[in-house]
Structures are given as structure tokens and as C-alpha cells.
Amino acid sequence: MPNTPLTGVPLPGPQATDQVPADLMTAFSAAETMFVGRFATAADRDGKVTSPIGYQVAALISPGKFTYYDPILAAWADLMNPTAWDTWTPTLQSATGVAFNLGGGATQIGRYRLTGKKVDVAPTAASAGIF
């Protein structure tokens, strides 16, 4: 069988006998590993994808994240791997440690998380004053 030039999906050749259902199954089975499959949970994914291909991507509805199969670790890993939100109370002070008033004694409380090389920062409901 010849393969498509970009992704190598097997296709029946011009001299192939007519076996349309089998040929479609072969082509779609190969192409399916290149699509982003949607699964209810990791257990659902693991039950259906019994032989993952390196860097195959799967979306998990619960907990709402993308995963990929890491061939080096031989395991599924989070694609973005955002960390949990951490609370943070910033303090504005001089180099000598003298605290500055943040808007009439307001307390600023925020949260942050690391997503790859990006840091997401957000104020929390407990913040008073300007964040």
C-alpha cells in the first residue's frame, strides 16, 4: 500500500483489489492516531487507546485538560501542565525593609499559577483597594 506524503496514512494502490471496507479501516485506523480524541476520563482513554503512538494527543473532558503520550517516559503526560493556584500577599517595601501604604491600608491578596513559561496572576475576592 502507498502512503500519503505528509503523514504516512496507508492508502490502497491503483493495482489493489477492491476491499473497500478493509482499506477504509486501515486508512482511518492510521489517521485516528493523528486526531485529538475526546475521552470522558483518563481511564476511558486508557481503555480505548491500548497502544498509544508517540506524541498522540487526547482531550479529557474530566478534569478538562489535554494530554499527550510521551514516548520517552512511555506514559501519558499533561500537555500544558498548569499548576494549581497559589495565594500570595505582596508587600511593597523599600530596600531597607520599610513598608509602604498600599492605598489607605488596603491589603492586596492575589493568586498565581505557572503554565509552561507563563505566569497567570489574578486578584482574589478578599482583596481590598486597587490590585
PEFEN-V485709 format. One line per field, one symbol per residue. psi: psi as a letter, one per 20 degrees, with the letter a starting at -180 (. if undefined). Layout:
psi=???
//
This chain:
psi=prqqhgikppqqrhjqqomgggggggghhghhiiroqpqgrhhgghhhnimqqpjpqppogojlrqrqoohgilqqqpghlqrqppqpoqporrhjjpqqpmmkjqpppaqqqpncjppppqqrhiqqbp.
//
